[in-house]
Amino acid sequence: MKGVNLASCLENSAHAHPGRTALIFEDRRWTFRELDAEANRIANGLVDLGVEKGDRVSIFLPNCPEFLFWYFGALKMGAVVNPINTMLRERELEYVVRDCTPKVLVTSEDLSAVPLHVYGLPETGIEKLIVVQGKESGGILSNEAWLKRYPAAFDAIPVERDDLAAILYTSGTTGEPKGVMLTHLNLWTNARHCADWAETSYKDLSVCALPLFHSYALTHVVGELFIEGGAVAWLRRFEPAAFLDAMARYQATACHCVATMYYALVNHPKTDDYARKIRLRYCVTGAAVTPEPILRAWNEKFTPMSEGYGLTEAAPVVFMNPLPGKGVQKATSCGVPIVPEIEAGVVNDGGRPAAAGEVGELIIRGPNVMKGYWNKPEATAESLRNGWLYTGDMVSFDEDGYFYIRDRKKDMICRAAFNIYPKELEDILYTHPAVAEAQVVGIPDLVKGEEVVACLALKPGNKVTVEEIIRFCRKDLAAYKVPKYVRFFDSLPKTVTGKLEKMTLRKILLSG
């Protein structure tokens, strides 16, 4: 059965609103016609390089216009886009590209040190490295010089419903990242879900500073707005003053942030002045639970925010609280299914459906649920059962059908909207010559949602400082994964069988 190429959301808006602003970045504007033309050049260039439908194209770019040019350009010609977290270090990026085997890797001059290390390694599949604002040398292409060769016309190719559009890597139960396979249908329908929920129109503009490689940004912002001809003003990085100024200057109607950003915005010394100038229609928060004090402080000054829940495996949005005036917004709840065609259930360990108020594992099904994990059939079979996605998140629901995130069945830490799998850190810590036992846990944090704590027992006769452990971790880990706190113990808590046990460890940390 035929599907819809996700890039059609840009292409359709370019036909319907050619002269309307689509993207604002550092005060420069691109219309839908101009943005589509840039994507078309990339589509033509990729075809010329021998990239075929289904080949992977990895994007290792910061927040910049070129990210969107490449994202839609690769989709148009049928390639599978692989947006990569730009905070990954060499070892982490090497794992992703060896697993994904992209034919093309695009990066920027200021980030090129890590991709340059990976480029040319055997068994990665990378045939071309293209550098934005870079110079051509040794087979490496300059993005700007390369694109000049290609025309600005290209029609998005037809796709099947199950054709892959993107592979996004997220932490997995083994500690290794897993490539979430999302189809054009997954991403198109979830963008449509978000636009329908938000009642988005071509009159809407959102200011955003989320990382573009994140599924929240790609679906709940870019997809949601571009599918209706709305605009986005993207910031290179999040700075509270610049963000507030952009919302006022561009007359934003929408705001998409995570809890840590809202915390910084409501605590800015000029927030009250900006609040009198900014007239938002809706605000979205997700990716991590927003503490009630932050939610309350924001709602007192701005349009009430709607909290939601999603995961990469669901493309990503599952639940949202209603828009202001469209229904009850419940504090601490992540809301209800964003559309009726997304079904949600809660089951206990025996698979029995849970009753209202009972905590169990969240399961979902719908057209937004992933195809599976790239190269991981066993992990796919574990997560996708009888048409349902088993999320690993422990939730409950109330009599009104509102859902509440309670805990994670999988031992995941969510720090500032980034998922961190403790085993990866523990594996690194165990390579330190002084470490005998290592456990990594998350503890609640008002700003970050959770903070990372490394709990260590040292080998007899060894001494090491907190600073030394943190420096050791920084060598091989992205900054967001590095523990903020290090606690030393004579011996870590264990079960009766001798297995290291985290429940008692968390209680110790929270009580002390």
MARTORVEX-331423 format. One record per residue (C-alpha): x, z, y; residue number from 1; residue in one letter. Coordinates in Angstrom, 3 decimals. Last residue first. Layout:
<rs>
     east       up    north num residu
        X        Z        Y NUM      A
...
</rs>
This chain:
<rs>
     east       up    north num residu
   21.285   53.183   11.272 512      G
   17.819   52.977    9.745 511      S
   17.664   49.177   10.040 510      L
   21.090   48.700    8.460 509      L
   20.425   51.083    5.574 508      I
   17.010   49.531    4.904 507      K
   18.570   46.074    4.896 506      R
   21.148   47.193    2.327 505      L
   18.459   48.708    0.115 504      T
   16.672   45.340   -0.015 503      M
   19.926   43.434   -0.396 502      K
   21.009   44.379   -3.919 501      E
   24.324   43.378   -5.436 500      L
   23.784   43.109   -9.187 499      K
   25.199   45.966  -11.248 498      G
   22.427   46.034  -13.851 497      T
   20.942   49.190  -12.332 496      V
   20.782   47.355   -8.996 495      T
   23.601   47.515   -6.482 494      K
   24.250   48.807   -2.956 493      P
   27.638   47.803   -1.465 492      L
   30.717   49.988   -1.958 491      S
   32.988   51.794    0.495 490      D
   31.087   50.015    3.227 489      F
   32.119   47.980    6.280 488      F
   29.650   46.445    8.706 487      R
   30.233   43.186   10.577 486      V
   27.880   42.040   13.332 485      Y
   27.418   38.681   15.049 484      K
   28.017   36.771   11.847 483      P
   29.023   33.094   12.279 482      V
   26.216   30.709   11.317 481      K
   25.356   29.630   14.879 480      Y
   29.015   28.783   15.565 479      A
   29.258   26.250   12.766 478      A
   31.416   27.569    9.956 477      L
   34.901   26.897    8.623 476      D
   37.342   28.453   11.089 475      K
   34.705   30.618   12.765 474      R
   34.382   32.756    9.646 473      C
   37.998   33.964    9.825 472      F
   37.660   34.705   13.534 471      R
   34.611   36.887   12.770 470      I
   36.470   38.732   10.007 469      I
   39.491   39.342   12.249 468      E
   37.298   40.648   15.072 467      E
   35.596   43.143   12.753 466      V
   38.986   44.484   11.718 465      T
   40.767   44.369    8.363 464      V
   42.363   46.978    6.123 463      K
   43.255   46.750    2.458 462      N
   44.399   49.611    0.191 461      G
   41.582   49.167   -2.299 460      P
   39.741   45.849   -1.868 459      K
   37.239   45.869    0.963 458      L
   33.473   46.344    0.878 457      A
   31.668   44.067    3.293 456      L
   28.312   43.660    5.003 455      C
   28.096   40.583    7.235 454      A
   25.160   40.839    9.646 453      V
   23.451   37.783   11.109 452      V
   20.876   38.229   13.839 451      E
   17.170   37.454   13.625 450      E
   14.540   36.324   16.094 449      G
   17.304   35.366   18.507 448      K
   16.100   37.285   21.569 447      V
   14.248   40.298   20.160 446      L
   16.488   40.635   17.102 445      D
   15.354   41.570   13.606 444      P
   18.097   41.923   10.970 443      I
   19.426   39.181    8.749 442      G
   21.586   39.738    5.698 441      V
   25.002   38.701    4.409 440      V
   26.516   40.403    1.370 439      Q
   30.197   40.563    0.506 438      A
   32.199   42.543   -2.068 437      E
   35.969   42.747   -2.623 436      A
   37.222   41.292    0.668 435      V
   40.894   41.662    1.673 434      A
   42.095   38.199    0.603 433      P
   39.286   36.394    2.456 432      H
   37.872   33.763    0.094 431      T
   34.869   36.011   -0.620 430      Y
   33.839   35.705    3.026 429      L
   33.426   31.934    2.713 428      I
   31.174   32.208   -0.349 427      D
   29.206   34.955    1.404 426      E
   28.627   32.690    4.391 425      L
   27.202   29.920    2.201 424      E
   25.235   32.470    0.187 423      K
   23.538   33.761    3.328 422      P
   21.583   30.541    4.015 421      Y
   21.129   30.026    7.728 420      I
   18.112   28.275    9.234 419      N
   18.339   27.564   12.956 418      F
   15.384   28.508   15.189 417      A
   17.418   31.049   17.208 416      A
   18.536   32.699   13.958 415      R
   16.345   32.233   10.897 414      C
   17.984   33.932    7.912 413      I
   16.991   32.713    4.462 412      M
   16.872   34.659    1.198 411      D
   14.078   32.582   -0.235 410      K
   10.875   34.514   -0.495 409      K
   10.836   34.756    3.242 408      R
    8.844   37.415    5.057 407      D
    5.489   38.133    6.652 406      R
    4.392   34.962    8.462 405      I
    0.760   35.355    9.510 404      Y
   -2.016   32.804    8.974 403      F
   -5.388   32.583   10.710 402      Y
   -8.323   31.814    8.389 401      G
  -10.874   33.934   10.236 400      D
  -10.896   36.599    7.490 399      E
   -7.135   37.015    7.845 398      D
   -4.229   35.221    6.239 397      F
   -1.029   36.414    4.601 396      S
    2.431   34.939    4.378 395      V
    5.617   34.874    2.319 394      M
    7.639   31.720    2.896 393      D
    9.180   29.992   -0.127 392      G
    7.424   26.788    0.874 391      T
    5.872   25.727   -2.430 390      Y
    4.734   22.197   -1.598 389      L
    1.626   21.279   -3.592 388      W
    0.862   18.023   -5.418 387      G
    0.999   19.602   -8.861 386      N
    4.336   21.236   -8.090 385      R
    6.771   20.198   -5.373 384      L
    9.374   22.896   -4.648 383      S
   10.846   23.419   -8.127 382      E
   10.552   19.756   -9.089 381      A
   12.378   18.750   -5.905 380      T
   15.144   21.301   -6.555 379      A
   15.573   19.822  -10.039 378      E
   15.531   16.230   -8.749 377      P
   18.283   16.868   -6.160 376      K
   19.849   13.573   -5.039 375      N
   17.791   13.599   -1.816 374      W
   15.149   16.305   -1.857 373      Y
   11.483   15.328   -2.205 372      G
    8.870   12.950   -0.817 371      K
    8.087   15.379    1.977 370      M
    4.662   16.777    2.841 369      V
    3.042   15.242    5.947 368      N
    0.260   13.468    4.040 367      P
   -1.130   16.820    2.871 366      G
   -0.345   19.789    0.673 365      R
    0.612   23.373    1.362 364      I
    1.743   26.501   -0.469 363      I
    2.501   29.829    1.208 362      L
    3.796   32.558   -1.089 361      E
    1.874   35.829   -1.172 360      G
    0.792   38.763    0.964 359      V
   -2.811   39.953    0.628 358      E
   -4.836   40.309    3.829 357      G
   -7.453   37.765    2.752 356      A
   -7.255   37.251   -1.009 355      A
   -4.365   35.599   -2.826 354      A
   -4.802   32.678   -5.225 353      P
   -3.197   33.453   -8.612 352      R
    0.113   31.686   -9.264 351      G
    1.577   34.635  -11.152 350      G
    3.935   35.475   -8.324 349      D
    1.046   35.560   -5.854 348      N
   -0.500   32.513   -4.206 347      V
   -1.447   31.617   -0.628 346      V
   -3.084   28.305    0.207 345      G
   -2.882   25.623    2.841 344      A
   -4.480   22.176    3.091 343      E
   -3.420   19.712    5.773 342      I
   -6.253   17.154    6.099 341      E
   -8.167   19.606    8.319 340      P
   -5.655   19.329   11.174 339      V
   -3.183   21.829   12.680 338      I
   -3.821   24.249    9.828 337      P
   -4.512   27.648   11.458 336      V
   -2.460   29.881   13.726 335      G
    1.095   31.224   13.616 334      C
   -0.272   34.723   14.122 333      S
    1.659   37.456   15.969 332      T
   -0.798   37.242   18.911 331      A
   -4.028   35.452   18.039 330      K
   -5.129   32.511   20.161 329      Q
   -8.893   32.088   19.870 328      V
  -10.280   28.614   20.405 327      G
  -10.180   25.558   22.614 326      K
   -9.755   27.307   25.974 325      G
   -5.981   27.448   25.633 324      P
   -4.974   25.122   22.795 323      L
   -5.568   26.513   19.335 322      P
   -2.842   28.364   17.404 321      N
   -0.859   25.917   15.325 320      M
   -0.106   25.562   11.622 319      F
    1.641   22.907    9.497 318      V
    4.162   21.054   11.688 317      V
    7.427   19.711   10.173 316      P
    7.665   16.862    8.796 315      A
    6.405   19.218    6.090 314      A
    9.773   19.651    4.325 313      E
   11.346   20.377    7.716 312      T
    9.241   23.487    8.051 311      L
    6.374   24.402   10.320 310      G
    4.638   27.234   12.056 309      Y
    2.835   27.486   15.351 308      G
    2.506   29.544   18.495 307      E
    0.377   28.315   21.364 306      S
    1.646   29.451   24.744 305      M
   -0.685   30.743   27.420 304      P
   -0.278   28.798   30.683 303      T
    2.259   30.641   32.817 302      F
    3.033   34.044   34.325 301      K
    1.161   36.622   32.234 300      E
    1.330   34.369   29.177 299      N
    5.124   34.377   29.300 298      W
    5.408   38.171   29.336 297      A
    2.858   38.538   26.504 296      R
    4.605   36.014   24.245 295      L
    7.992   37.615   24.910 294      I
    6.668   41.121   24.151 293      P
    4.895   39.763   20.999 292      E
    8.088   38.522   19.378 291      P
    7.952   34.746   18.739 290      T
    8.334   33.888   15.049 289      V
   10.860   31.102   14.523 288      A
   10.697   27.281   14.514 287      A
    7.710   27.407   16.908 286      G
    6.538   27.692   20.467 285      T
    4.289   25.236   22.266 284      V
    2.976   25.290   25.819 283      C
   -0.130   23.551   27.155 282      Y
   -1.583   22.131   30.364 281      R
    1.306   23.314   32.504 280      L
    0.924   23.700   36.249 279      R
    4.312   24.710   37.666 278      I
    4.639   25.533   41.356 277      K
    3.452   29.172   41.400 276      R
    5.336   29.860   38.157 275      A
    8.514   28.620   39.830 274      Y
    8.492   31.445   42.363 273      D
    7.655   34.003   39.656 272      D
   10.501   32.734   37.462 271      T
   13.106   33.098   40.223 270      K
   15.083   35.989   38.666 269      P
   15.065   34.374   35.191 268      H
   13.653   36.804   32.629 267      N
   10.594   34.705   31.746 266      V
   12.803   31.652   31.176 265      L
   15.424   33.395   29.039 264      A
   12.805   34.857   26.675 263      Y
   11.011   31.497   26.525 262      Y
   14.266   29.902   25.419 261      M
   14.902   32.488   22.691 260      T
   11.327   32.091   21.420 259      A
   11.535   28.327   20.905 258      V
   10.562   25.645   23.395 257      C
    8.131   22.766   24.009 256      H
    6.523   22.670   27.466 255      C
    3.693   20.434   28.560 254      A
    2.096   19.195   31.802 253      T
    5.376   18.798   33.646 252      A
    5.240   18.008   37.338 251      Q
    8.651   16.305   37.269 250      Y
   10.152   18.582   39.923 249      R
    8.461   21.809   38.780 248      A
    9.240   21.433   35.083 247      M
   12.738   20.184   35.938 246      A
   13.451   23.193   38.152 245      D
   12.362   25.607   35.429 244      L
   14.664   23.895   32.939 243      F
   17.618   23.720   35.339 242      A
   17.306   27.433   36.113 241      A
   16.906   28.426   32.449 240      P
   19.836   26.355   31.117 239      E
   19.223   24.562   27.824 238      F
   21.514   21.660   27.099 237      R
   21.521   17.912   27.711 236      R
   18.047   18.187   29.188 235      L
   15.244   15.865   28.178 234      W
   12.333   14.812   30.375 233      A
    9.765   13.366   27.989 232      V
    6.930   10.948   28.744 231      A
    3.502   10.161   27.312 230      G
    2.529    6.757   25.908 229      G
    0.228    8.162   23.209 228      E
    2.506    7.831   20.151 227      I
    5.420    8.502   22.485 226      F
    4.201   12.019   23.256 225      L
    3.652   13.445   19.763 224      E
    6.558   11.551   18.242 223      G
    9.091   12.723   20.838 222      V
    7.852   16.316   21.131 221      V
    6.325   17.716   17.934 220      H
    7.945   15.074   15.732 219      T
   11.590   14.583   16.765 218      L
   12.020   17.869   18.608 217      A
   10.620   20.094   15.855 216      Y
   12.548   18.052   13.257 215      S
   15.859   19.055   14.871 214      H
   18.499   16.372   15.579 213      F
   17.247   16.143   19.154 212      L
   18.395   19.653   19.965 211      P
   15.633   21.343   21.987 210      L
   16.014   20.994   25.749 209      A
   12.524   19.779   26.605 208      C
   10.376   19.019   29.626 207      V
    7.079   17.503   28.582 206      S
    5.097   14.839   30.413 205      L
    1.447   13.999   29.810 204      D
   -0.549   11.283   31.580 203      K
   -0.220    8.850   28.668 202      Y
   -2.400   11.238   26.676 201      S
   -2.006   14.188   24.337 200      T
   -5.057   16.076   23.097 199      E
   -2.567   18.717   21.886 198      A
   -4.084   18.861   18.395 197      W
   -4.545   15.080   18.240 196      D
   -0.989   14.463   19.424 195      A
    0.422   16.948   16.917 194      C
   -1.530   15.462   14.001 193      H
   -0.492   11.925   15.033 192      R
    3.147   13.021   15.032 191      A
    2.445   14.503   11.586 190      N
    0.886   11.233   10.424 189      T
    3.805    9.118   11.599 188      W
    6.456   11.428   10.173 187      L
    5.040   11.740    6.675 186      N
    3.894    8.094    6.528 185      L
    7.339    6.820    7.579 184      H
    8.701    8.893    4.731 183      T
   10.628   12.139    4.882 182      L
   13.331   12.964    2.347 181      M
   14.733   16.458    2.952 180      V
   18.465   16.411    2.220 179      G
   19.446   19.817    0.874 178      K
   22.284   21.871    2.311 177      P
   24.267   23.914   -0.238 176      E
   23.535   27.638   -0.561 175      G
   21.961   27.120   -3.960 174      T
   18.435   27.822   -2.692 173      T
   18.730   25.270    0.059 172      G
   19.677   24.942    3.695 171      S
   18.331   21.956    5.584 170      T
   19.461   18.378    5.890 169      Y
   17.178   15.763    7.393 168      L
   16.804   12.418    5.621 167      I
   14.665    9.946    7.540 166      A
   12.330    6.964    7.272 165      A
   11.928    6.610    3.520 164      L
    9.417    4.094    2.252 163      D
    6.435    5.770    0.555 162      D
    3.677    4.105    2.584 161      R
    5.381    0.725    2.435 160      E
    7.132   -0.700    5.461 159      V
    6.756   -3.720    7.732 158      P
    9.728   -4.510    9.993 157      I
    9.706   -3.402   13.622 156      A
    9.851   -6.504   15.824 155      D
   13.144   -7.201   17.578 154      F
   13.938   -8.485   21.078 153      A
   16.722   -7.108   23.284 152      A
   19.406   -9.543   22.115 151      P
   22.823   -8.487   20.738 150      Y
   26.421   -8.890   21.836 149      R
   26.266   -6.299   24.602 148      K
   25.582   -3.667   21.948 147      L
   29.170   -3.652   20.651 146      W
   30.742   -3.070   24.065 145      A
   28.476   -0.078   24.743 144      E
   28.778    1.527   21.308 143      N
   32.541    1.142   21.148 142      S
   33.443    0.255   17.567 141      L
   36.041    1.873   15.329 140      I
   37.912   -0.670   13.194 139      G
   41.332    0.562   14.290 138      G
   40.443    0.744   17.965 137      S
   37.441    0.168   20.190 136      E
   37.102    2.764   22.929 135      K
   34.363    5.393   23.182 134      G
   31.447    5.985   25.530 133      Q
   29.219    6.243   22.441 132      V
   31.377    5.886   19.326 131      V
   30.506    3.690   16.341 130      I
   32.076    4.415   12.941 129      L
   31.557    1.618   10.443 128      K
   31.763    1.357    6.663 127      E
   30.858    4.933    5.766 126      I
   30.106    5.170    2.031 125      G
   31.445    8.718    1.821 124      T
   33.236    8.180   -1.487 123      E
   36.757    8.134   -0.073 122      P
   37.483    9.569    3.391 121      L
   37.701    6.864    6.041 120      G
   35.544    8.591    8.585 119      Y
   35.343   12.324    7.850 118      V
   38.166   13.377   10.182 117      H
   36.950   10.972   12.844 116      L
   33.484   12.530   12.531 115      P
   34.918   15.976   13.506 114      V
   37.046   14.792   16.428 113      A
   34.349   12.441   17.783 112      S
   32.199   15.003   19.577 111      L
   33.256   14.219   23.178 110      D
   33.477   10.487   22.435 109      E
   29.996   10.345   20.982 108      S
   28.869    9.757   17.392 107      T
   27.420    7.017   15.210 106      V
   27.947    6.849   11.460 105      L
   27.090    3.637    9.614 104      V
   26.767    2.910    5.873 103      K
   25.614    6.445    5.237 102      P
   26.558    8.042    1.897 101      T
   23.956   10.887    1.975 100      C
   25.752   13.315   -0.326  99      D
   29.286   12.473    0.769  98      R
   28.000   12.310    4.366  97      V
   26.452   15.785    4.203  96      V
   29.382   17.482    2.441  95      Y
   31.907   16.008    4.884  94      E
   29.844   17.276    7.793  93      L
   30.068   20.835    6.458  92      E
   33.819   20.725    5.778  91      R
   34.527   19.161    9.174  90      E
   32.418   21.582   11.208  89      R
   28.699   21.283   11.864  88      L
   27.507   22.077   15.380  87      M
   26.299   18.512   15.885  86      T
   23.424   19.013   13.426  85      N
   22.966   15.605   11.826  84      I
   20.146   13.057   12.213  83      P
   20.055   10.853    9.085  82      N
   17.937    7.772    9.756  81      V
   16.925    5.567    6.822  80      V
   17.311    1.895    7.725  79      A
   14.267   -0.347    7.934  78      G
   15.119   -2.519   10.940  77      M
   12.879   -0.597   13.320  76      K
   13.937    2.787   11.984  75      L
   17.576    2.150   12.920  74      A
   16.620    1.151   16.455  73      G
   14.210    4.079   16.848  72      F
   16.807    6.747   16.117  71      Y
   19.647    4.809   17.693  70      W
   17.978    4.395   21.082  69      F
   16.693    7.978   20.848  68      L
   20.191    9.389   20.333  67      F
   21.567    7.031   22.981  66      E
   19.498    8.818   25.620  65      P
   21.560   12.010   25.166  64      C
   21.168   15.377   23.470  63      N
   24.299   15.473   21.336  62      P
   25.058   12.792   18.758  61      L
   25.956   12.767   15.069  60      F
   23.474   10.114   13.939  59      I
   23.851    8.962   10.327  58      S
   22.522    5.553    9.288  57      V
   21.423    5.314    5.644  56      R
   20.657    2.078    3.851  55      D
   17.017    1.732    2.763  54      G
   16.464   -1.658    4.371  53      K
   19.819   -3.335    4.843  52      E
   22.855   -2.767    7.047  51      V
   25.048   -5.857    7.004  50      G
   26.712   -5.314   10.358  49      L
   24.542   -8.076   11.863  48      D
   21.404   -6.214   10.751  47      V
   22.757   -3.092   12.453  46      L
   23.357   -4.995   15.672  45      G
   19.847   -6.435   15.734  44      N
   18.318   -2.973   15.280  43      A
   20.688   -1.579   17.935  42      I
   19.666   -4.239   20.422  41      R
   16.005   -3.562   19.637  40      N
   16.386    0.160   20.325  39      A
   17.774   -0.619   23.763  38      E
   14.870   -2.993   24.437  37      A
   12.333   -0.364   23.364  36      D
   13.776    2.112   25.851  35      L
   13.631   -0.475   28.607  34      E
   10.022   -1.476   27.908  33      R
    8.976    2.174   27.575  32      F
   10.513    2.826   30.973  31      T
   13.852    4.558   31.246  30      W
   14.657    7.038   34.003  29      R
   17.876    8.600   35.254  28      R
   17.564   12.086   36.750  27      D
   19.845   13.675   34.128  26      E
   17.656   12.232   31.386  25      F
   14.098   11.046   31.953  24      I
   12.392    9.115   29.171  23      L
    9.176    7.128   28.783  22      A
    8.387    6.142   32.370  21      T
    5.577    3.593   32.568  20      R
    6.439   -0.059   33.129  19      G
    5.649   -1.309   29.627  18      P
    2.539    0.862   29.095  17      H
    0.484   -0.797   26.330  16      A
    3.167   -3.068   24.853  15      H
    6.003   -0.535   25.198  14      A
    3.603    2.130   23.936  13      S
    3.027    0.091   20.771  12      N
    6.767   -0.391   20.212  11      E
    7.570    3.284   20.658  10      L
    4.907    4.465   18.200   9      C
    5.762    1.418   16.089   8      S
    9.145    2.989   15.347   7      A
    7.408    5.050   12.660   6      L
    6.785    1.868   10.651   5      N
    3.172    2.043    9.516   4      V
    2.286    1.825    5.847   3      G
    1.324   -0.923    3.407   2      K
    0.000    0.000    0.000   1      M
</rs>
